[in-house]
Amino acid sequence: DFIKLLVIVSYIIIGSVLGILLIPAVMIDFNVSHPPMMENSYVTSIMGVAIMFLLFGWFIPRIAYAMKDLEQFVLGYSAIEIIFATIGLFMGLLISVMISFILEFIGTDLINRIVP
């Protein structure tokens, strides 16, 4: 099943990135003595993938099923509706980025504390 394969590949990518970024930081924070092999990014990447599958591996069939349901839901709409919805989302993103730049340029402390 192709969707299940996509979910597994995304788990591998997410697990390896989290392993590379988080495992050395966690070892430093908890002051854990570790062998020099643990400083290799390949080893921490494999550990991250293993931890990801151990913690969230049982979600794979559920995520694949949810993606199939989402696909069937989207296929119920016409292509024109999907295109216009995509254009609307893109325009909203551009407007929010422009407003963010304006607020950052103004630089008042009150706005910067409320809106990051």
MODELLER restraints for C-alpha pairs under 7 A, 6 or more apart:
rsr = mdl.restraints
at = mdl.atoms
rsr.add(forms.Gaussian(group=physical.xy_distance, feature=features.Distance(at['CA:3:A'], at['CA:64:A']), mean=5.80, stdev=0.5))
rsr.add(forms.Gaussian(group=physical.xy_distance, feature=features.Distance(at['CA:4:A'], at['CA:60:A']), mean=6.96, stdev=0.5))
rsr.add(forms.Gaussian(group=physical.xy_distance, feature=features.Distance(at['CA:4:A'], at['CA:64:A']), mean=5.33, stdev=0.5))
rsr.add(forms.Gaussian(group=physical.xy_distance, feature=features.Distance(at['CA:7:A'], at['CA:60:A']), mean=6.60, stdev=0.5))
rsr.add(forms.Gaussian(group=physical.xy_distance, feature=features.Distance(at['CA:7:A'], at['CA:64:A']), mean=6.77, stdev=0.5))
rsr.add(forms.Gaussian(group=physical.xy_distance, feature=features.Distance(at['CA:12:A'], at['CA:49:A']), mean=5.57, stdev=0.5))
rsr.add(forms.Gaussian(group=physical.xy_distance, feature=features.Distance(at['CA:15:A'], at['CA:48:A']), mean=4.78, stdev=0.5))
rsr.add(forms.Gaussian(group=physical.xy_distance, feature=features.Distance(at['CA:15:A'], at['CA:49:A']), mean=4.21, stdev=0.5))
rsr.add(forms.Gaussian(group=physical.xy_distance, feature=features.Distance(at['CA:15:A'], at['CA:52:A']), mean=5.31, stdev=0.5))
rsr.add(forms.Gaussian(group=physical.xy_distance, feature=features.Distance(at['CA:16:A'], at['CA:45:A']), mean=4.20, stdev=0.5))
rsr.add(forms.Gaussian(group=physical.xy_distance, feature=features.Distance(at['CA:16:A'], at['CA:46:A']), mean=6.34, stdev=0.5))
rsr.add(forms.Gaussian(group=physical.xy_distance, feature=features.Distance(at['CA:16:A'], at['CA:48:A']), mean=5.16, stdev=0.5))
rsr.add(forms.Gaussian(group=physical.xy_distance, feature=features.Distance(at['CA:16:A'], at['CA:49:A']), mean=5.23, stdev=0.5))
rsr.add(forms.Gaussian(group=physical.xy_distance, feature=features.Distance(at['CA:17:A'], at['CA:45:A']), mean=6.69, stdev=0.5))
rsr.add(forms.Gaussian(group=physical.xy_distance, feature=features.Distance(at['CA:18:A'], at['CA:48:A']), mean=6.10, stdev=0.5))
rsr.add(forms.Gaussian(group=physical.xy_distance, feature=features.Distance(at['CA:19:A'], at['CA:44:A']), mean=5.19, stdev=0.5))
rsr.add(forms.Gaussian(group=physical.xy_distance, feature=features.Distance(at['CA:19:A'], at['CA:45:A']), mean=4.73, stdev=0.5))
rsr.add(forms.Gaussian(group=physical.xy_distance, feature=features.Distance(at['CA:19:A'], at['CA:47:A']), mean=6.27, stdev=0.5))
rsr.add(forms.Gaussian(group=physical.xy_distance, feature=features.Distance(at['CA:19:A'], at['CA:48:A']), mean=3.75, stdev=0.5))
rsr.add(forms.Gaussian(group=physical.xy_distance, feature=features.Distance(at['CA:19:A'], at['CA:49:A']), mean=6.97, stdev=0.5))
rsr.add(forms.Gaussian(group=physical.xy_distance, feature=features.Distance(at['CA:20:A'], at['CA:41:A']), mean=5.75, stdev=0.5))
rsr.add(forms.Gaussian(group=physical.xy_distance, feature=features.Distance(at['CA:20:A'], at['CA:44:A']), mean=5.39, stdev=0.5))
rsr.add(forms.Gaussian(group=physical.xy_distance, feature=features.Distance(at['CA:20:A'], at['CA:45:A']), mean=5.17, stdev=0.5))
rsr.add(forms.Gaussian(group=physical.xy_distance, feature=features.Distance(at['CA:23:A'], at['CA:44:A']), mean=6.43, stdev=0.5))
rsr.add(forms.Gaussian(group=physical.xy_distance, feature=features.Distance(at['CA:38:A'], at['CA:44:A']), mean=6.45, stdev=0.5))
